[in-house]
Amino acid sequence: MDTSGRGDWKRREGLGSALLQIGIVAVVLAAGVAWYVHRGQVRQEVDAHLRAARSAALKGNPSDLSMAQQQLETLFTLSPDSRDARALSADIQTMLWLDHHQPGADAKAREQLDRAEAMGSRSGERYGARSLLLIGEGKTAEAQKLLEELKAQGANSPKLTLAQARLLQKQGRLSEARQAFARAAEGAWKDPRFSTAYGEALLDEGLFPQAVEAFSRATSANPDHLLAKVTSVLAQLYSGRNPDSVKATLEELGTRGKELTPALQARIAVARAEMALAKGAPDEALPLTDAALKASPDEHYALFTRARALAAKQAPEARAAFEAAVAKHPTAPLLALDGARLLQAQGDGAGALALLEAYEKTFREVKVTTSDGKSVAALDKDDRYWLSRGGVMEQAGRQDDALAAYDKALAARGVGLARAQYAKGALLLARKDFEGARTLLSAVAPDTGAGSMPEAYAALGELLFAQGDFAAGCQQHYFALVRARAQGTPPALIATRADDIKKRLETSGQPAMAKAWLTEAGPLFQQQ
């Protein structure tokens, strides 16, 4: 076979092939570099959108949350499978549902959460959102199981602590809930959402100064946090603050227009209703509470303020209104205990007792752990409940039942111990048990005048008058007026009380003492 020239053919084919292969490799390599560069650019864009979304969400207002969601929607066009972005979106929608009652936000939260879980996200947003959704849906057993499993795995984050706090609150374990809310707020101090949630929990317990302080921390993180600002105003009004001091804040909030979600609209309306009540205009307050409930039917503060307005009108519907508020949020002591106080003042002792019985039913099975590790009934440590019950029993003429309730309040040794000592002491004084009354009253009204309860000094003064010790009695009454003046009691009312004591001395055959009393007490009620 003739093979001449074959070597040249191989050489020519080898050169062409090599050049072709080099060309292909160059094209592939260029495409790879281009793909790699593009992928890096996409990754940078995705990261930038995620950072922008987190930064916007951190501010916490509805408009900020919407902006954060817009950043995530743009991100999803670049990277639909970004699992942590899906989890963050679920967290944002959960906030809009639970905090702002945005219609449909719960469905969006579940959709995003399902996708995040399917992709295997292990971010704090994923687990926090799932826990909060379960709690919001009333699935407390499932939420508790999930949180316990996560804790066993070592998971720990402010979002999980916030979920734990909300769960404890639902279960009526309020002291533990307060501690959890505080830990969550401290751990996420840059996020106003957490301090706001803590403030609302304190407000639900009627702890007004502490609630205002928590809202102040929220507005330190974001001075324009709308929910913290309006709820702080509400807490101040519930505590009896002069409405003029919060008027400007409330007016500014009302100008925010489209920024206001149904929940914010409702809360602003409730605050306006409380301002009307503070000015003695319950008829103006009622339409405002109706508007609040129309905007957000689940707003328990609207139900509560509506009941307060009806009680101020001495309306028979007040009892049913308070019961509706308590039914909406049964583990909020403010609603039941303050409601019972107002119904009692209205003369509806049966209604007051009904609220307290509903409260007792809610907390009857709740257990708390004491400092020495023992498990006791939560009601045994609830001095506020027993004080309220004692007051209702006393007004109903059931003095033995009232004394038993006050003894329970004393045994609880809570923050209301001084109030319990005064309450039982005053009742013993009414029963003319002077020795027992003096022991209790002297504990909160020391002879040095260093006590802080004007009513305790006044009761001790009455006790000494009854025993014929007018000089010592005048000293205690003087302490009572000094303390009352220091706590803001108007001079006109101080003058009325001082004049009543003067007349008591005169009718008791003590004219010289009456003259000396008026000379000493006069400066207390003179206009400054």
C-alpha positions as CSV (number, residue, x, y, z in Angstrom):
1,M,0.0,0.0,0.0
2,D,1.3,3.4,-0.9
3,T,1.6,5.5,2.1
4,S,3.6,8.3,0.6
5,G,2.5,11.8,1.8
6,R,0.6,10.4,4.8
7,G,2.8,12.0,7.3
8,D,2.2,15.4,5.8
9,W,-1.6,14.8,5.9
10,K,-1.4,13.9,9.6
11,R,0.6,16.9,10.3
12,R,-1.8,19.2,8.5
13,E,-4.9,17.6,10.2
14,G,-3.2,17.8,13.7
15,L,-2.5,21.5,13.3
16,G,-6.0,22.4,12.3
17,S,-7.5,20.2,14.9
18,A,-5.4,21.8,17.6
19,L,-6.3,25.2,16.4
20,L,-10.0,24.3,16.5
21,Q,-9.7,22.8,19.9
22,I,-7.9,25.9,21.2
23,G,-10.7,28.0,19.8
24,I,-13.4,25.9,21.4
25,V,-11.5,26.0,24.7
26,A,-11.2,29.7,24.4
27,V,-14.9,30.1,23.8
28,V,-15.8,27.8,26.7
29,L,-13.4,29.5,29.0
30,A,-14.7,33.0,28.0
31,A,-18.3,31.8,28.6
32,G,-17.3,30.3,31.9
33,V,-15.6,33.5,33.0
34,A,-18.6,35.5,31.8
35,W,-21.0,33.2,33.7
36,Y,-18.8,33.4,36.8
37,V,-18.7,37.2,36.6
38,H,-22.4,37.4,36.0
39,R,-23.0,35.0,38.9
40,G,-20.9,37.2,41.2
41,Q,-22.8,40.3,40.1
42,V,-26.1,38.5,40.8
43,R,-24.9,37.4,44.2
44,Q,-23.8,41.0,45.0
45,E,-27.2,42.3,43.9
46,V,-29.0,39.6,45.9
47,D,-26.9,40.4,49.0
48,A,-27.5,44.2,48.5
49,H,-31.3,43.7,48.3
50,L,-31.2,41.4,51.4
51,R,-29.3,44.0,53.4
52,A,-31.6,46.7,52.3
53,A,-34.6,44.6,53.2
54,R,-33.3,43.9,56.7
55,S,-32.4,47.5,57.3
56,A,-35.9,48.7,56.3
57,A,-37.6,46.0,58.4
58,L,-35.6,47.0,61.4
59,K,-37.3,50.4,61.5
60,G,-40.6,48.6,62.1
61,N,-43.2,51.0,60.7
62,P,-45.7,49.6,58.1
63,S,-44.2,51.7,55.3
64,D,-40.7,50.4,56.2
65,L,-42.0,46.8,56.1
66,S,-43.6,47.4,52.7
67,M,-40.3,48.9,51.5
68,A,-38.5,45.8,52.8
69,Q,-40.9,43.5,51.0
70,Q,-40.4,45.4,47.8
71,Q,-36.6,44.8,48.1
72,L,-37.3,41.1,48.6
73,E,-39.6,40.9,45.5
74,T,-36.8,42.4,43.4
75,L,-34.4,39.9,45.0
76,F,-36.7,37.0,44.1
77,T,-36.6,37.9,40.4
78,L,-32.8,37.5,40.6
79,S,-32.8,34.5,42.9
80,P,-36.1,32.8,43.5
81,D,-34.5,30.1,45.7
82,S,-33.0,32.5,48.2
83,R,-34.2,30.6,51.3
84,D,-33.2,33.2,53.9
85,A,-34.9,35.9,51.9
86,R,-38.1,33.8,51.9
87,A,-37.8,33.4,55.7
88,L,-37.3,37.2,56.1
89,S,-40.4,37.8,54.0
90,A,-42.4,35.4,56.2
91,D,-41.2,37.3,59.2
92,I,-42.3,40.6,57.8
93,Q,-45.7,39.4,56.8
94,T,-46.1,37.9,60.3
95,M,-45.4,41.3,61.8
96,L,-47.9,42.9,59.5
97,W,-50.5,40.3,60.5
98,L,-49.9,40.2,64.3
99,D,-48.9,43.8,65.0
100,H,-50.9,45.7,62.3
101,H,-53.8,43.3,61.4
102,Q,-53.1,43.7,57.7
103,P,-55.7,41.6,55.8
104,G,-54.2,38.6,54.0
105,A,-50.8,39.1,55.6
106,D,-51.1,35.7,57.5
107,A,-51.7,33.8,54.2
108,K,-48.6,35.5,52.6
109,A,-46.6,34.7,55.7
110,R,-47.5,31.0,55.5
111,E,-46.7,30.9,51.8
112,Q,-43.3,32.4,52.2
113,L,-42.6,30.3,55.2
114,D,-43.5,27.0,53.5
115,R,-41.1,27.9,50.7
116,A,-38.3,28.8,53.1
117,E,-38.8,25.5,55.0
118,A,-38.9,23.5,51.8
119,M,-35.5,25.0,50.8
120,G,-34.0,24.2,54.2
121,S,-33.7,27.7,55.7
122,R,-32.3,27.6,59.2
123,S,-32.5,31.3,59.9
124,G,-33.9,32.9,63.0
125,E,-36.7,34.4,60.9
126,R,-37.9,31.0,59.8
127,Y,-38.3,29.6,63.3
128,G,-39.5,32.8,64.9
129,A,-42.2,33.3,62.2
130,R,-43.4,29.7,62.5
131,S,-43.7,30.0,66.3
132,L,-45.5,33.3,66.1
133,L,-47.9,32.1,63.4
134,L,-48.8,29.1,65.5
135,I,-49.4,31.3,68.6
136,G,-51.5,33.7,66.5
137,E,-53.6,30.9,65.2
138,G,-54.2,29.7,68.8
139,K,-52.2,26.5,68.3
140,T,-50.4,26.9,71.6
141,A,-49.6,23.2,72.1
142,E,-47.9,23.0,68.7
143,A,-46.0,26.2,69.4
144,Q,-44.8,25.0,72.8
145,K,-43.6,21.7,71.3
146,L,-41.7,23.5,68.5
147,L,-40.0,25.9,71.0
148,E,-39.1,23.1,73.3
149,E,-37.5,21.1,70.4
150,L,-35.6,24.2,69.2
151,K,-34.4,24.8,72.8
152,A,-33.2,21.2,73.1
153,Q,-31.2,21.7,69.9
154,G,-29.5,24.8,71.4
155,A,-31.4,27.4,69.3
156,N,-31.5,30.8,70.8
157,S,-32.4,34.2,69.4
158,P,-34.5,37.3,70.4
159,K,-37.2,36.2,67.9
160,L,-37.6,32.9,69.6
161,T,-37.6,34.5,73.0
162,L,-40.3,36.9,71.8
163,A,-42.3,33.9,70.6
164,Q,-41.8,32.2,74.0
165,A,-42.9,35.4,75.8
166,R,-46.1,35.6,73.7
167,L,-46.8,31.9,74.5
168,L,-46.3,32.4,78.2
169,Q,-48.6,35.4,78.1
170,K,-51.3,33.3,76.3
171,Q,-50.9,30.6,79.0
172,G,-51.4,33.2,81.8
173,R,-47.8,32.7,83.1
174,L,-47.4,36.5,83.3
175,S,-44.3,36.9,85.5
176,E,-42.4,34.5,83.3
177,A,-43.7,36.3,80.2
178,R,-42.5,39.6,81.5
179,Q,-39.0,38.2,82.0
180,A,-39.0,36.8,78.5
181,F,-40.3,40.0,76.9
182,A,-37.5,41.9,78.8
183,R,-34.8,39.4,77.5
184,A,-36.1,39.7,74.0
185,A,-36.1,43.5,74.1
186,E,-32.6,43.6,75.6
187,G,-31.2,41.1,73.0
188,A,-32.7,43.0,70.1
189,W,-32.4,46.6,71.5
190,K,-31.9,48.0,68.0
191,D,-35.3,46.7,66.9
192,P,-38.3,48.7,68.3
193,R,-40.6,45.8,67.6
194,F,-39.3,44.0,70.7
195,S,-39.5,46.9,73.2
196,T,-42.9,47.7,71.9
197,A,-44.1,44.2,72.5
198,Y,-42.7,44.4,76.0
199,G,-44.5,47.7,76.6
200,E,-47.8,46.3,75.4
201,A,-47.4,43.3,77.8
202,L,-46.7,45.7,80.7
203,L,-49.7,47.9,79.7
204,D,-52.0,44.8,79.7
205,E,-51.0,44.2,83.3
206,G,-51.7,47.8,84.3
207,L,-48.0,48.6,84.9
208,F,-48.2,52.0,83.4
209,P,-44.8,53.6,84.3
210,Q,-42.9,50.5,83.3
211,A,-44.8,50.4,80.0
212,V,-44.0,54.0,79.2
213,E,-40.4,53.3,79.9
214,A,-40.4,50.3,77.5
215,F,-42.0,52.4,74.8
216,S,-39.3,55.0,75.4
217,R,-36.7,52.4,74.6
218,A,-38.5,51.6,71.4
219,T,-38.5,55.2,70.3
220,S,-34.8,55.5,71.2
221,A,-34.2,52.8,68.6
222,N,-36.5,54.5,66.1
223,P,-37.9,58.0,67.2
224,D,-40.6,57.7,64.6
225,H,-41.9,54.2,65.5
226,L,-45.7,54.8,65.2
227,L,-47.0,51.9,67.3
228,A,-44.7,52.7,70.2
229,K,-45.6,56.4,70.1
230,V,-49.4,55.9,70.1
231,T,-49.4,53.1,72.7
232,S,-47.2,55.2,75.0
233,V,-49.7,57.9,74.7
234,L,-52.5,55.4,75.6
235,A,-50.5,54.1,78.6
236,Q,-50.0,57.7,79.9
237,L,-53.7,58.5,79.6
238,Y,-54.7,55.2,81.4
239,S,-52.4,56.2,84.2
240,G,-54.2,59.5,84.6
241,R,-51.7,61.8,82.9
242,N,-52.9,65.3,81.9
243,P,-54.2,64.9,78.3
244,D,-52.7,68.2,77.3
245,S,-49.2,66.7,77.7
246,V,-49.8,64.2,74.9
247,K,-52.1,66.2,72.7
248,A,-49.3,67.3,70.3
249,T,-48.1,63.8,69.8
250,L,-51.5,62.5,69.1
251,E,-52.3,65.2,66.6
252,E,-49.0,64.6,64.8
253,L,-49.8,60.9,64.6
254,G,-53.2,61.6,63.1
255,T,-51.6,63.4,60.1
256,R,-49.7,60.3,58.9
257,G,-52.5,59.3,56.5
258,K,-51.6,56.2,54.3
259,E,-48.9,55.2,56.8
260,L,-51.5,54.1,59.3
261,T,-52.6,50.5,59.2
262,P,-56.0,49.5,60.7
263,A,-54.3,48.7,64.0
264,L,-52.7,52.1,64.2
265,Q,-55.9,53.9,63.2
266,A,-57.8,52.0,65.9
267,R,-55.2,52.8,68.6
268,I,-55.1,56.5,67.7
269,A,-58.9,56.5,68.0
270,V,-58.7,54.8,71.4
271,A,-56.2,57.4,72.6
272,R,-58.5,60.2,71.4
273,A,-61.4,58.5,73.3
274,E,-59.3,58.4,76.5
275,M,-58.5,62.1,76.1
276,A,-62.3,62.8,75.9
277,L,-62.8,60.7,79.0
278,A,-60.1,62.6,80.8
279,K,-61.9,65.8,80.1
280,G,-65.2,64.4,81.4
281,A,-66.8,63.8,78.0
282,P,-67.8,60.1,77.7
283,D,-70.4,60.9,75.0
284,E,-67.5,62.1,72.8
285,A,-65.5,59.0,73.7
286,L,-68.0,56.4,72.6
287,P,-68.1,57.2,68.8
288,L,-64.3,57.1,68.8
289,T,-64.2,53.6,70.3
290,D,-66.8,52.5,67.7
291,A,-64.5,53.9,65.0
292,A,-61.6,52.0,66.5
293,L,-63.5,48.7,66.5
294,K,-64.6,49.3,62.9
295,A,-61.0,49.7,61.9
296,S,-59.8,46.8,64.0
297,P,-62.4,44.5,65.6
298,D,-59.8,42.7,67.7
299,E,-58.5,45.9,69.4
300,H,-59.1,45.0,73.1
301,Y,-58.1,48.5,74.2
302,A,-61.0,49.9,72.2
303,L,-63.4,47.5,74.0
304,F,-61.9,48.4,77.3
305,T,-62.1,52.2,76.7
306,R,-65.7,51.8,75.5
307,A,-66.6,50.1,78.7
308,R,-64.8,52.8,80.7
309,A,-66.9,55.4,78.8
310,L,-70.1,53.6,79.6
311,A,-69.1,53.3,83.3
312,A,-68.5,57.0,83.4
313,K,-72.0,57.5,82.1
314,Q,-73.3,55.2,84.8
315,A,-74.8,53.1,81.9
316,P,-76.1,49.7,82.7
317,E,-74.4,48.3,79.6
318,A,-71.0,48.9,81.2
319,R,-70.8,45.4,82.7
320,A,-71.4,43.7,79.4
321,A,-68.9,45.9,77.8
322,F,-66.2,45.1,80.4
323,E,-67.0,41.4,80.0
324,A,-66.5,41.7,76.2
325,A,-63.1,43.3,76.7
326,V,-62.0,40.5,79.2
327,A,-63.3,37.8,76.8
328,K,-61.2,39.3,74.0
329,H,-58.0,39.2,76.1
330,P,-58.6,37.1,79.2
331,T,-54.9,37.1,80.4
332,A,-54.7,40.9,80.6
333,P,-55.2,41.8,84.3
334,L,-55.8,45.5,83.5
335,L,-59.1,44.7,81.8
336,A,-60.6,42.6,84.6
337,L,-59.2,44.3,87.7
338,D,-59.7,47.9,86.6
339,G,-63.1,46.9,85.2
340,A,-64.0,45.5,88.6
341,R,-62.9,48.7,90.3
342,L,-64.9,50.9,88.0
343,L,-68.0,48.7,88.3
344,Q,-67.7,48.7,92.0
345,A,-67.5,52.5,92.0
346,Q,-70.6,52.6,89.8
347,G,-72.4,50.5,92.5
348,D,-72.5,47.3,90.4
349,G,-70.9,45.0,93.0
350,A,-72.4,41.9,91.2
351,G,-70.8,43.0,87.9
352,A,-67.5,43.6,89.6
353,L,-67.6,40.2,91.3
354,A,-68.4,38.6,87.9
355,L,-65.3,40.1,86.3
356,L,-63.2,38.8,89.2
357,E,-64.7,35.4,89.0
358,A,-63.8,35.3,85.3
359,Y,-60.3,36.4,86.1
360,E,-60.0,33.6,88.8
361,K,-61.2,31.0,86.3
362,T,-58.6,32.1,83.7
363,F,-55.7,31.8,86.2
364,R,-57.0,29.1,88.5
365,E,-54.8,26.3,87.0
366,V,-51.7,28.5,86.3
367,K,-48.6,27.6,88.3
368,V,-45.6,29.8,89.0
369,T,-42.2,28.9,90.4
370,T,-41.0,30.8,93.5
371,S,-37.5,31.9,94.1
372,D,-36.8,28.8,96.2
373,G,-37.9,26.5,93.3
374,K,-41.4,25.6,94.5
375,S,-44.4,25.4,92.3
376,V,-47.4,27.3,93.6
377,A,-50.7,28.6,92.2
378,A,-50.3,31.9,90.4
379,L,-53.4,33.3,92.2
380,D,-51.7,32.7,95.6
381,K,-49.0,35.2,94.5
382,D,-51.5,37.7,92.9
383,D,-51.9,40.4,95.5
384,R,-53.7,42.7,93.0
385,Y,-56.5,40.2,92.5
386,W,-57.0,39.6,96.2
387,L,-57.0,43.4,96.9
388,S,-59.6,43.9,94.2
389,R,-61.7,41.0,95.6
390,G,-61.4,42.3,99.2
391,G,-62.6,45.8,98.1
392,V,-65.7,44.3,96.3
393,M,-66.5,42.1,99.4
394,E,-66.1,45.1,101.7
395,Q,-68.4,47.3,99.7
396,A,-71.0,44.5,99.7
397,G,-70.9,44.4,103.5
398,R,-69.2,41.0,103.5
399,Q,-66.5,42.0,105.9
400,D,-65.3,38.5,106.9
401,D,-64.8,37.6,103.2
402,A,-63.0,40.9,102.7
403,L,-60.6,40.2,105.5
404,A,-59.9,36.7,104.1
405,A,-59.1,38.3,100.7
406,Y,-56.8,40.9,102.3
407,D,-55.0,38.2,104.2
408,K,-54.4,36.4,100.9
409,A,-53.0,39.7,99.5
410,L,-50.7,40.0,102.5
411,A,-49.5,36.4,102.2
412,A,-48.6,37.0,98.6
413,R,-46.0,39.6,99.7
414,G,-46.0,41.3,96.3
415,V,-45.4,44.8,95.2
416,G,-48.8,45.7,96.6
417,L,-47.9,44.7,100.2
418,A,-48.3,48.2,101.6
419,R,-51.7,48.6,99.9
420,A,-52.8,45.3,101.4
421,Q,-51.6,46.5,104.9
422,Y,-53.6,49.7,104.5
423,A,-56.7,47.9,103.2
424,K,-56.9,45.5,106.1
425,G,-55.9,48.1,108.6
426,A,-58.7,50.4,107.4
427,L,-61.3,47.6,107.6
428,L,-60.1,46.7,111.1
429,L,-60.5,50.3,112.0
430,A,-64.1,50.3,110.7
431,R,-64.7,47.2,112.9
432,K,-63.2,49.2,115.9
433,D,-60.3,46.7,116.2
434,F,-57.9,49.5,117.1
435,E,-55.0,47.4,118.2
436,G,-55.0,45.3,115.0
437,A,-55.6,48.4,112.8
438,R,-52.8,50.4,114.4
439,T,-50.2,47.6,113.9
440,L,-51.0,47.4,110.2
441,L,-51.4,51.2,109.6
442,S,-48.2,52.1,111.4
443,A,-46.2,49.8,109.1
444,V,-47.1,52.0,106.1
445,A,-47.5,55.3,108.0
446,P,-44.5,55.6,110.3
447,D,-44.4,58.4,112.9
448,T,-41.5,60.0,111.0
449,G,-43.8,61.0,108.2
450,A,-41.7,59.1,105.7
451,G,-44.6,57.0,104.4
452,S,-46.0,57.6,100.9
453,M,-49.7,56.8,101.4
454,P,-51.8,59.8,102.4
455,E,-54.8,57.6,103.1
456,A,-52.9,55.5,105.6
457,Y,-51.9,58.6,107.6
458,A,-55.5,59.8,107.4
459,A,-56.8,56.4,108.7
460,L,-54.2,56.5,111.5
461,G,-55.3,60.0,112.4
462,E,-58.9,58.8,112.6
463,L,-57.9,55.9,114.9
464,L,-56.1,58.3,117.3
465,F,-59.1,60.6,117.3
466,A,-61.3,57.7,118.2
467,Q,-59.0,56.9,121.1
468,G,-59.1,60.5,122.3
469,D,-55.4,61.3,121.4
470,F,-56.2,64.4,119.4
471,A,-52.6,65.9,119.4
472,A,-51.1,62.7,117.9
473,G,-54.1,62.4,115.5
474,C,-53.6,65.9,114.2
475,Q,-49.9,65.0,113.5
476,Q,-51.0,62.0,111.4
477,H,-53.6,64.1,109.5
478,Y,-51.0,66.7,108.9
479,F,-48.7,64.1,107.4
480,A,-51.6,62.9,105.2
481,L,-52.2,66.4,103.8
482,V,-48.5,66.9,103.2
483,R,-48.2,63.7,101.2
484,A,-51.4,64.5,99.3
485,R,-50.1,67.9,98.4
486,A,-46.8,66.5,97.2
487,Q,-48.7,64.0,95.0
488,G,-50.6,66.7,93.2
489,T,-53.8,67.0,95.1
490,P,-55.4,70.5,94.3
491,P,-55.1,73.1,97.1
492,A,-58.9,73.5,97.2
493,L,-59.3,69.8,98.1
494,I,-56.6,70.1,100.7
495,A,-58.5,73.0,102.2
496,T,-61.7,71.1,102.3
497,R,-60.0,68.2,104.1
498,A,-58.3,70.5,106.6
499,D,-61.6,72.3,107.3
500,D,-63.3,68.9,107.9
501,I,-60.7,68.0,110.5
502,K,-61.1,71.4,112.2
503,K,-64.9,70.8,112.5
504,R,-64.2,67.3,113.9
505,L,-62.0,68.8,116.6
506,E,-64.6,71.5,117.5
507,T,-67.4,69.0,117.8
508,S,-65.2,66.8,120.0
509,G,-64.7,69.6,122.4
510,Q,-61.2,70.7,121.3
511,P,-61.6,74.3,120.2
512,A,-58.0,75.3,121.0
513,M,-56.7,72.3,119.1
514,A,-58.9,73.2,116.2
515,K,-57.5,76.8,116.1
516,A,-53.9,75.5,116.3
517,W,-54.7,72.9,113.6
518,L,-55.9,75.5,111.1
519,T,-52.8,77.6,111.8
520,E,-50.5,74.7,111.1
521,A,-52.3,73.3,108.1
522,G,-53.2,76.6,106.4
523,P,-49.9,76.9,104.3
524,L,-50.6,73.5,102.7
525,F,-53.7,74.7,100.8
526,Q,-52.6,78.3,100.0
527,Q,-52.1,78.9,96.3
528,Q,-48.4,78.9,95.4
